[in-house]
Amino acid sequence: MLGLDDLLTSPVDGSGYNPQYGLLGSNKADDNRVKLFPRDTKAVAEAIGQAMCEATGKRIEAMVYGDGAFKDPAGKIWELADPVVAPRLHQQAWWARPTS
């Protein structure tokens, strides 16, 4: 049996890929493409934090989210979507389900 995390773990004909999560955590980008869960997020976040620190002289901690953010229509506040930990938690929950 294959799971979404087994598909697209390496590039196919130059496509994007995610070696850890494959298609797990992906979203439909348009009618012909999917947006994969980000990879190398720790290195990207650390580089952004370092660049911001050098530019401002302040310690900045950056986080990478898969879907960015949306403005909650009721509360009128911005909320972050799909944190990096989401696939890991989802995957653990999937493996924890009974098989019978």
ZARO-386775 format. One record per atom (N, C-alpha, C): atom name; x, y, z. Coordinates in steps of 0.05 Angstrom, whole numbers, plus 32768, in hexadecimal, padded with zeros to 4 digits. Layout:
# ZARO-386775
<rec CA <X Y Z>>
...
This chain:
# ZARO-386775
<rec N <8011 7FE9 8000>>
<rec CA <8000 8000 8000>>
<rec C <8012 8019 8000>>
<rec N <800B 802C 7FEF>>
<rec CA <8019 8045 7FEE>>
<rec C <8009 805B 7FFB>>
<rec N <8017 806D 8008>>
<rec CA <800A 8085 8013>>
<rec C <8013 809E 8004>>
<rec N <8006 80B4 800A>>
<rec CA <800D 80CD 7FFC>>
<rec C <802B 80D4 8002>>
<rec N <8035 80CC 8019>>
<rec CA <8051 80D1 801F>>
<rec C <8064 80C0 8010>>
<rec N <805A 80AD 8000>>
<rec CA <806B 809C 7FEF>>
<rec C <806D 80A7 7FD3>>
<rec N <805C 80BA 7FCC>>
<rec CA <805B 80C4 7FB0>>
<rec C <8069 80DF 7FAE>>
<rec N <8077 80E3 7F99>>
<rec CA <8086 80FB 7F93>>
<rec C <809B 8102 7FA8>>
<rec N <80AA 80EE 7FB0>>
<rec CA <80BF 80F2 7FC4>>
<rec C <80DA 80F9 7FB5>>
<rec N <80DA 80F8 7F9B>>
<rec CA <80F1 8101 7F8B>>
<rec C <80E5 810D 7F72>>
<rec N <80F5 811E 7F64>>
<rec CA <80EA 812C 7F4C>>
<rec C <80E4 8118 7F36>>
<rec N <80CF 811E 7F27>>
<rec CA <80C7 810F 7F0F>>
<rec C <80C6 8123 7EF8>>
<rec N <80D8 811F 7EE5>>
<rec CA <80DA 8131 7ECE>>
<rec C <80DC 814E 7ED6>>
<rec N <80EC 8154 7EEA>>
<rec CA <80F1 816F 7EF3>>
<rec C <80DC 817B 7F05>>
<rec N <80C9 816A 7F0F>>
<rec CA <80B4 8174 7F20>>
<rec C <80BE 817B 7F3C>>
<rec N <80AE 8188 7F4C>>
<rec CA <80B4 818B 7F68>>
<rec C <80B1 8171 7F77>>
<rec N <80BA 8170 7F8F>>
<rec CA <80B9 8158 7F9F>>
<rec C <80BD 815E 7FBC>>
<rec N <80B6 814C 7FCE>>
<rec CA <80BC 814F 7FEA>>
<rec C <80C6 8133 7FF3>>
<rec N <80E0 8130 7FF9>>
<rec CA <80EA 8116 8000>>
<rec C <80DF 810A 801A>>
<rec N <80D5 811B 802C>>
<rec CA <80CB 8111 8045>>
<rec C <80AD 810C 8044>>
<rec N <809E 811E 8038>>
<rec CA <8080 811C 8039>>
<rec C <8073 8115 801F>>
<rec N <8082 8116 8008>>
<rec CA <8075 8110 7FEF>>
<rec C <805E 8122 7FEA>>
<rec N <8047 8116 7FE3>>
<rec CA <802E 8126 7FDE>>
<rec C <801F 812C 7FF8>>
<rec N <8027 8120 800F>>
<rec CA <801A 8126 8028>>
<rec C <801C 8143 802F>>
<rec N <8006 8151 8034>>
<rec CA <8007 816D 803A>>
<rec C <8005 817F 8022>>
<rec N <8002 8173 800A>>
<rec CA <8000 8184 7FF2>>
<rec C <7FE4 818F 7FEF>>
<rec N <7FE2 81A4 7FDE>>
<rec CA <7FC9 81B1 7FD8>>
<rec C <7FC6 81B6 7FBB>>
<rec N <7FAE 81B7 7FB1>>
<rec CA <7FAA 81BD 7F94>>
<rec C <7FB1 81DB 7F8F>>
<rec N <7FC3 81DF 7F7D>>
<rec CA <7FCB 81FB 7F76>>
<rec C <7FBA 8206 7F5F>>
<rec N <7FB4 81F5 7F4C>>
<rec CA <7FA1 81FC 7F36>>
<rec C <7F97 81E2 7F2A>>
<rec N <7F8A 81E3 7F13>>
<rec CA <7F7F 81CA 7F08>>
<rec C <7F94 81B5 7EFF>>
<rec N <7FAD 81BE 7EFC>>
<rec CA <7FC1 81AB 7EF2>>
<rec C <7FD9 81A7 7F05>>
<rec N <7FDA 81B6 7F1B>>
<rec CA <7FF1 81B4 7F2D>>
<rec C <7FEA 81B2 7F4A>>
<rec N <7FFC 81A6 7F59>>
<rec CA <7FF8 81A5 7F76>>
<rec C <8010 81B5 7F83>>
<rec N <800B 81BF 7F9A>>
<rec CA <801F 81CE 7FA9>>
<rec C <8028 81BA 7FBF>>
<rec N <8042 81B2 7FBE>>
<rec CA <804C 819F 7FD1>>
<rec C <8053 81AD 7FEC>>
<rec N <8054 819D 8001>>
<rec CA <805C 81A7 801B>>
<rec C <8079 81B0 8018>>
<rec N <8080 81C7 8024>>
<rec CA <809B 81D1 8022>>
<rec C <80B0 81BE 802C>>
<rec N <80C8 81BF 801F>>
<rec CA <80DE 81AF 8029>>
<rec C <80F5 81C1 8031>>
<rec N <8108 81B7 8040>>
<rec CA <811F 81C7 8049>>
<rec C <8117 81DF 8059>>
<rec N <8101 81DD 8067>>
<rec CA <80F6 81F5 8075>>
<rec C <8108 81FF 808B>>
<rec N <8116 81EE 8099>>
<rec CA <8127 81F7 80AF>>
<rec C <813D 8209 80A3>>
<rec N <814A 8200 808E>>
<rec CA <8160 8210 8082>>
<rec C <8155 822B 8077>>
<rec N <813E 822B 806B>>
<rec CA <8132 8243 8060>>
<rec C <812B 8256 8077>>
<rec N <811E 824C 808C>>
<rec CA <8117 825D 80A3>>
<rec C <812F 8269 80B1>>
<rec N <8144 8258 80B4>>
<rec CA <815C 8263 80C1>>
<rec C <816A 8278 80B0>>
<rec N <816A 8274 8095>>
<rec CA <8176 8288 8083>>
<rec C <8167 82A2 8084>>
<rec N <814C 82A1 8085>>
<rec CA <813C 82B9 8087>>
<rec C <8141 82C7 80A1>>
<rec N <8141 82B8 80B7>>
<rec CA <8147 82C4 80D1>>
<rec C <8162 82D1 80D3>>
<rec N <8176 82C4 80C7>>
<rec CA <8191 82CF 80C7>>
<rec C <8193 82E9 80B7>>
<rec N <8186 82E9 809F>>
<rec CA <8186 8301 808E>>
<rec C <8177 8318 809B>>
<rec N <8161 8312 80A9>>
<rec CA <8152 8327 80B7>>
<rec C <8163 8332 80CE>>
<rec N <8171 8320 80DC>>
<rec CA <8182 8329 80F3>>
<rec C <8198 833B 80E9>>
<rec N <81A5 8333 80D3>>
<rec CA <81BA 8344 80C7>>
<rec C <81AF 835F 80BE>>
<rec N <8197 8360 80B4>>
<rec CA <818B 8379 80AA>>
<rec C <8181 838B 80C0>>
<rec N <8177 837F 80D6>>
<rec CA <816A 838F 80EB>>
<rec C <817A 8390 8105>>
<rec N <818C 837D 8109>>
<rec CA <819A 837B 8123>>
<rec C <818A 836E 8138>>
<rec N <8173 8363 8131>>
<rec CA <8161 8356 8145>>
<rec C <815F 8339 813E>>
<rec N <815B 8329 8153>>
<rec CA <8157 830C 814F>>
<rec C <813B 8307 8144>>
<rec N <813A 82FA 812D>>
<rec CA <8120 82F4 8120>>
<rec C <811E 82D6 811D>>
<rec N <8108 82CB 8124>>
<rec CA <8102 82AF 8120>>
<rec C <80ED 82AC 810A>>
<rec N <80F4 829D 80F5>>
<rec CA <80E2 829A 80DF>>
<rec C <80D7 827D 80DF>>
<rec N <80BF 827A 80D5>>
<rec CA <80B2 8260 80D2>>
<rec C <80A8 825E 80B6>>
<rec N <80A8 8245 80AB>>
<rec CA <809E 8241 8090>>
<rec C <8084 8231 8092>>
<rec N <8070 823C 8086>>
<rec CA <8055 8230 8086>>
<rec C <804E 8228 8069>>
<rec N <8040 8212 8066>>
<rec CA <8039 8208 804C>>
<rec C <8026 8219 803C>>
<rec N <8012 8224 8049>>
<rec CA <7FFD 8233 803B>>
<rec C <7FFD 8251 8040>>
<rec N <8011 825B 804E>>
<rec CA <8011 8277 8054>>
<rec C <7FFD 827D 806A>>
<rec N <7FED 8292 8066>>
<rec CA <7FDA 829B 807B>>
<rec C <7FC0 82A4 806E>>
<rec N <7FAB 82A6 807E>>
<rec CA <7F92 82B0 8075>>
<rec C <7F86 82C1 808B>>
<rec N <7F75 82D4 8083>>
<rec CA <7F68 82E6 8096>>
<rec C <7F4D 82DA 809E>>
<rec N <7F4A 82D4 80B7>>
<rec CA <7F32 82C9 80C1>>
<rec C <7F1B 82DE 80BE>>
<rec N <7F06 82D7 80AF>>
<rec CA <7EF1 82EB 80AA>>
<rec C <7EE2 82F4 80C3>>
<rec N <7EE0 82E2 80D7>>
<rec CA <7ED1 82E8 80EF>>
<rec C <7EE2 82F9 8103>>
<rec N <7EFA 82EF 8108>>
<rec CA <7F0B 82FD 811C>>
<rec C <7F1C 8313 8110>>
<rec N <7F1E 8314 80F6>>
<rec CA <7F2E 8328 80E8>>
<rec C <7F4C 8327 80EF>>
<rec N <7F56 830F 80F6>>
<rec CA <7F72 830C 80FC>>
<rec C <7F7F 82F9 80E8>>
<rec N <7F98 82FC 80E3>>
<rec CA <7FA7 82EA 80D1>>
<rec C <7FAE 82D1 80E0>>
<rec N <7FA9 82BA 80D3>>
<rec CA <7FB0 82A0 80DF>>
<rec C <7FC3 8291 80CC>>
<rec N <7FD7 8284 80D7>>
<rec CA <7FE9 8274 80C7>>
<rec C <7FDC 8259 80C1>>
<rec N <7FE1 824F 80A9>>
<rec CA <7FD5 8236 80A1>>
<rec C <7FEB 8221 809C>>
<rec N <7FE4 8208 80A0>>
<rec CA <7FF6 81F1 809B>>
<rec C <8012 81F4 80A6>>
<rec N <8015 81F3 80C0>>
<rec CA <8030 81F5 80CB>>
<rec C <8041 81DC 80C3>>
<rec N <805A 81DF 80C4>>
<rec CA <806D 81CA 80BC>>
<rec C <8067 81B0 80CB>>
<rec N <805E 81B1 80E3>>
<rec CA <8059 8198 80F3>>
<rec C <8040 8189 80E9>>
<rec N <802F 8196 80D9>>
<rec CA <8016 8189 80D2>>
<rec C <8019 816E 80C5>>
<rec N <802A 816A 80B1>>
<rec CA <802C 814F 80A5>>
<rec C <8036 813B 80B8>>
<rec N <8049 8142 80C9>>
<rec CA <8053 812F 80DD>>
<rec C <803D 8126 80EF>>
<rec N <802D 8138 80F9>>
<rec CA <8017 8131 810B>>
<rec C <8002 8121 80FC>>
<rec N <7FFC 8129 80E3>>
<rec CA <7FE9 811A 80D3>>
<rec C <7FF3 80FE 80CE>>
<rec N <800C 80FB 80C7>>
<rec CA <8018 80E1 80C1>>
<rec C <8017 80CF 80DA>>
<rec N <801E 80DA 80F1>>
<rec CA <801E 80CA 810A>>
<rec C <8001 80C1 810F>>
<rec N <7FEE 80D2 810B>>
<rec CA <7FD2 80CB 8110>>
<rec C <7FC9 80B5 80FD>>
<rec N <7FD2 80B7 80E4>>
<rec CA <7FCB 80A2 80D0>>
<rec C <7FD6 8087 80D8>>
<rec N <7FF0 8087 80E0>>
<rec CA <7FFC 806D 80E7>>
<rec C <7FF1 8062 8101>>
<rec N <7FE6 8073 8111>>
<rec CA <7FDC 8069 812B>>
<rec C <7FC0 805D 8129>>
<rec N <7FB3 8060 8112>>
<rec CA <7F98 8054 810F>>
<rec C <7F99 8036 8110>>
<rec N <7F85 8029 811C>>
<rec CA <7F84 800C 811C>>
<rec C <7F81 8001 80FF>>
<rec N <7F8D 7FEA 80FA>>
<rec CA <7F8C 7FDE 80DF>>
<rec C <7F74 7FCC 80DB>>
<rec N <7F67 7FC4 80F1>>
<rec CA <7F50 7FB2 80ED>>
<rec C <7F36 7FC0 80E8>>
